[in-house]
Amino acid sequence: MSASWQSDETPEYDEMSTIPIPSDDAVQDVAGNARCLDIKDERVTAATHGLVPPQIALDQLLFNPEPTRPEIIEGTIVVYLAESLHVEGRDRQGIMRATIRADVETYEVESVDLTVELA
């Protein structure tokens, strides 16, 4: 049986595909490697909009990381981090987000995208 989104048929288990998930140790190693990067490293992009110094935001996200939905996409480990941020003098909370991409075999960091914005 070959199910599709337009049919009412239920797909068989072997017809389904899943996104691989890296081990907790791999995720911690990737986060540790990202923590060693300086904000001026060419692999790091930061859009903090003046709400917090970029290095502080990166350090805070990576100090004791609690990733959500780490996954392996096309040979790359992708780790998503997010944390709320109190911004003095602002009515709304801020949010810090980082997406880390690293090689699935070596855990070498390919990129870190850091964003800080008001929620």
Secondary structure, DSSP 8 states (H G I E B T S, - for coil): ----TTSS----GGG--------HHHHHHHHHHHHTS-TTSTTEEEE-TTSS-HHHHHHHHHHS---EEEEEETTEEEEEEEEEE--TT-SS-EEEEEEEEEETTT--EEEEEEEEEE-
